[in-house]
Amino acid sequence: MNNPRLDSSDNFSSEILFEGRFLRVRRKDHWEYVERHKTTGIVAILAITDNQEIILIEQLRIPVNRRVIEIPAGLAGDIEGQENEVMTEAAKRELLEETGFEAQRMEYLTDGPPSAGLSTEMVTFFLALGLKKVNRGGGDGTENIHVHVVPLAQLKSWIETKRGEGCLVDYKIYAALYCIESAR
């Protein structure tokens, strides 16, 4: 099977248009795109309790200026001294930091680009099982995350209620649910 990602022989030269603290904007021919530096990837966690509840988070996302309902997610390799962090460890760390839940098991689901026309980012999805609440969560000092524990049987109506309150819903919730449904 051919790897759809570019290998080093296909590595194309590009021009840096802007470089900030965390992001870099590049141009290759006519195409402009963004890359996040100082990370090795993104992890997204579908956390399901033994009681068939999904753990979701809600936080203000400045680029869209709205509160967004999401599955827990975060960066891997972004902590000084942990640049080679294993993705499963990053997933466990992010789940605990954002939600206060610790997972006994992290199962790989899939990976792929969240916006292939805009960014070089890749997201790796995990299923977190054997969950235990060990602290309140809420994110690091720069985040104001609200944790929601929603019965899977009520997810659709719960999401519609949150939409009615003006929240946006991140597509990764549906992508992760599709992954586990397809695996069954």
N, C-alpha and C positions, 0 to 999 in steps of 0.2 A: 504494500500500500504506500502510495506517495504521501509525503508529509506536506500538507497544504501551506505550512509556514515557510517563509523564505529561509534558505540556508545561507551560509556565509558567502558562497560564490554568487548568490543573487543579491547580496547586500548592496543597496543602491545609495549613491551619494545624495545628500540632501543639504539644504541650507537652513541654518538656524535663524529664524526671524525674531524670536523673543525667548528669553530664558528667565524664569522667575525662580522663586524659592523651591517650588515643587513641580512646576510644569515647564515644558519647553514646546514652542510652536515651531514646526519645520515646514519647509516647502520642497517638494520634489516635482520638477517640471511645473505643471499647472496646479498641482494638488497641495493644499495646506492641511496639516494634521497636528495633533497634540500627542505628546508622550509625557508620561509621568516619570521623573527620574528619582533616584534614591529608593526604589522599590523593586521587587522581583515579581510582583503580580498582585492580584486581588483574590480574596476568598469570600465566598458567600455561603451562608449556612442555613439549611433547612432544618430547624430544630423541632422535633416532634416528641412530646412527652409520652410516658407510658399510658396516660389517660386519653391519648389521641387528641392532644391540643397542639397547636402551632404557636411558637414563640415569635412574635413580631415586634418591631420597634417603630417608633414614630419620632421624627425629628424635623426641625426646620432645615430646609436645604436652600441656601442662599441663591444659587444660580436660578432656581425656579420660583424663589420667594414664596414658598408654600411649605406646609408640613407634609411630609411624605411618609407613607406606610411602607416598610421594607422588611426583608429578612435581615438578620444580623450579617454584617459584611465589613471588610476592612482590608488594609494593605498588609502585604507580607514583605519582610526584608527592609522595613522602613525605620527600624529601631537601631540606633548606633550600637555596634557590637553584635548585632543579630542580622547582619545583611544577608546571610545564607540560611535564614530561617526556613525550615521545612514547611510546606503548605498546610499539612494537617496540624502542625503546632500553631501556626498563625491562626487557623480556623478555631482551635480550642481557645487561644488567647483572646481573640476578638469576641467569641461567644460569651466568655466569662466577663470581659470588660464591659460589653454593651448590655448584657441581659442579667448577669449574676448567676447564670446557669453553667454548671460544669457538665461536660459530656464524658461518659465512659467510653463511647465509641464514636469515631468519625469515619464515615464511609464516603469514598470518592463517588460522585455522580457523573460529572462531565466538566468540560471546560470549553471556552470559546470567547470571541470578542463581543463586548457589549455594544460597540458602535464602530464597526470596521471601517466606515468611511470618515470617521472623525479622529479616532484614537488608536494607538498601538497597544492599549491595555488588553489583558486577557484575564477572564474571571474563571476561577476553579470553584465548582459547586460541591459542597459536602452535605451529607445527611448526618445530623447529630442525634444520637440515641443514648438511652440510659442517663437521662438528665436529672440533675439534682441542683436545687436552688441553694447557693452557698453565700451569696451577698445580694445587695439590691441592684447592682448593675448601674446603668445610666451613662456609661461612656467615660472617657478620660476628662480632664479638666476643661477641655475646649468644647465638649459636647453637652447637650441637654437632651438626653434620650429618654423617652417614655417607653416602658416595656409593657407589652400586651400578651396575655396568654388566652388564646381563642380556641374553643372547641372546633375541630375540623368540620364537624357537621353544621356549624353555624357560620363558617368563614364567609360564604358568599353574602349573607345578609349583613354580617358585621362590616365587611368591606363597603357595601353600599351605604351603610350608615355613616361610615367615615368619609366617604365621598360626599355625602350630603352635608357634612360638616366643613367641606372645603378642602379636605386632604387629597393629595395625589396618591396613586398606588403604583409602586415600582413593579415593572414587568417581571423582575427576577422571582417574585413570589410565584407567579404562574409557571415560569420556566422550571423552577425547582420542583413544584408539585407534579408537573408533567413528567419530569425525570423519574420520580419514584413510582408514579402510576405506570409508566412504560416498563419499568423493571419488574413489576409484579406479574 
